[in-house]
């Protein structure tokens, strides 16, 4: 399910990114030859083009008929775009006439420049066209965050209200933390926000942390090697909120559903042992694969129990509730409802903060062992939950939109940022780089990007083979 979610998310982001380029190209009367979602190596699932006053379609096609070639169309048809759906779901592209990129060959460069080509447009128009994709991704992220806030509102649990505390990664336990601890302050700075606490621990070189442990307060002196170990051991999360185990829904063939459990049941014991926290229950079940356990739970205030056979993966086959408003008392939560006019500016602020956090975290890649944390499509798929969750899907899609936008403004040839850099250079110096120079730069940039993609996805394959996913 998380792979399906990733493909759908990337499809949306690629489609909107390329539409940004297309919209500005059309605005400045620049011909767009092809607009593709997914790559179409050897054949396309769908091709569509309008000419002779009507739409023409081709399904599962390898060769475009000569009658579709723009050279054979009448002048009024020659600005029409070939719309396509490829079969390799790893991206997409917008083929803009006269733009030097991976879709062009030497024959394109040798031809006489035409007034409807990208390369003959004024620099400021070319800057708008090449920046259109990044701009649309930024706008998409901000709008998505705004829509999420307008639909679901925003639930925040101040750290001091985490009644069950937090579950800590092994690297944190080695620093002296214990599961159930609640962070109160870091280096004498009071912190009550989960995201801010993570940022201070990883990026702020924190040395001293005060935690609430039961009814007492404990001060921990950190080793100073936390960030290095996080890189080396590829720790996904320093800490997670400890939550009750409440059934939200069931997966297909769920042993818990077959046994008679229902949505809303709150598990409080296993085999007679008091146990109600998700992070305590899951490891217990993992050790009971293919065995029967007696599950005690509350249903509508009544205590009940049922024998349930744990599946071969050590699971009950349930999706647990993750809505904080259903897991914690309203007195503990800070819930904010937004109308649409309030949600959009709130989404912009939230999106900007997410971007700043992401960019700040990139310095971890340059710490010892940081390159091991690079991930490809497998790492991205791992971000999505195993069970479908619309709120999680749109939230992660918004985050990926920000990441895609930022990555594309990095001034590397082959990315939009490379084109933006050369165009800005032209505007400032009034000297345009030659087509040959741009072609060579594009080739070098594509080589570097391909090498980076192979390395990142190679990391994913290694983690999968070593069981670290």
C-alpha positions, 0 to 999 in steps of 0.5 A: 500500500505504501508503494501505491501511495508513493506512486500516486503522490509522485504522479501528482507532483510530477504532473503539477511540476511539469504543468508549471513549465507548460503553463508559462511556455504557453503564456509566452507562445513557446511550443511544447512538443510533448507532455508526459506523465511517467517515462515512455521507453519503447512504448506509451500507455496513452498518446493524445493530440488535437489536430484537424479540429478534433482529438486523436488517441492511441493506446499502448502504442510504440510508434507515433504515426507520421500524420501526427508529426508537427511537420505534417500539420497545418500551421494552426495545428503546430502549437498543439502538444502531444499528451502522453502517459508512459509506463515507467512510474519514476517521473515525467517530462515536458519537452519544450521546443528549443530548450536544451535538455535530455530530450534534445539531440545534435540535430535539434541544436543544429536547426535554425532557431525559430521564434516559437522556440525557448532559446529565442525568447527573452531571458526573463521569459525563459527564467519564468518558464524554467522556474514554473515547475518549482513555483507550482511545487511550492504553491502545491505544498502550501495549498495542501497544508492549508486544505489539510488544516481546513478539513482536519484542523490541527491537533497538537499535544504539548510534550508536557501533556504526553501522559504515557511519555515517549518511546526512544530509539536505541541511540537515545536509550544509550544516552540515558533516556528511558521509555516513558520519559518526557523532555522538559528542557534542553540546555536550559531552554524549556521545550514543549514542541516535539519537532523543536526538541528533535531539531535541538537534539540533532542540529543544536549539539545539545549537551544536557537534557532534563526529563520528567520520569514518573514523579521525579525530574532527571538531568541527563548529560549527553555524549555529544555523539548523538548526530554521528550515531544517528547517521551511522545507524540510520535512525528514522526517529529519535522518539515517538509518542507512546499511545494506547492500542485502540483498534481503528480498522482491520486488514483483509483476513485479520485474525483479530476481526475473525476472533470477534474484535471490533473497531474502537476496542481498546486493548489493555492486557495480553495473556493476563498481563496488563499492557495497553501501550502500542509500543509495548504490545507490538514487540510482545505480539512479534514473539507470539507469531502463529500462537494464540494470545488472550486479548483483554480490551475495553468495549464501550466501557465494558471489559472483555477478552477474546482468544486471538491467533497471531498471524505469521508476521506477529500481528493481529491484523489491525490498523491502530487509531492515530487520531490524537483527539481519540487517544487523549483527553481534549483537556490535554490537546491543543486543537485548532479549527480553521476556515479556508481563509485562516487555513491558507496562511496557516498552511503557508507558515507551516509549510515554510517551517517544514522547509526550514527544518528539512534544509537545516537537516541536510547538514546531517548528510555531511556528518560522518556516515551521512551518505548512508542516509541517502535513500531512493524510492524505497526510502520514500515509500517507507515514509507512507503508512502500510494502511491507507490514510488520507490525512497521512497521504496528503501531509506526506505529498505536501512534504515531498512537494517542498523537497522536490521544489528545493531539490530542483533549485539546486544549481546543478546542470540537469535540474531546473536550478542549473537552467535558472543559474545560467539564465540569471548569469545571462541577465546579469552579464548580458552574455548568453552561454553557447548552446554547445556549452549548455549541452555539455553542462546538461550531459555532465549534470545528467551523469551526476544525477544518474550516479546519485540516483544509483547510489541512493537506490543502491542504499535502499537495495542494501538495506532491503537485503540486510533487513534494515528496512 
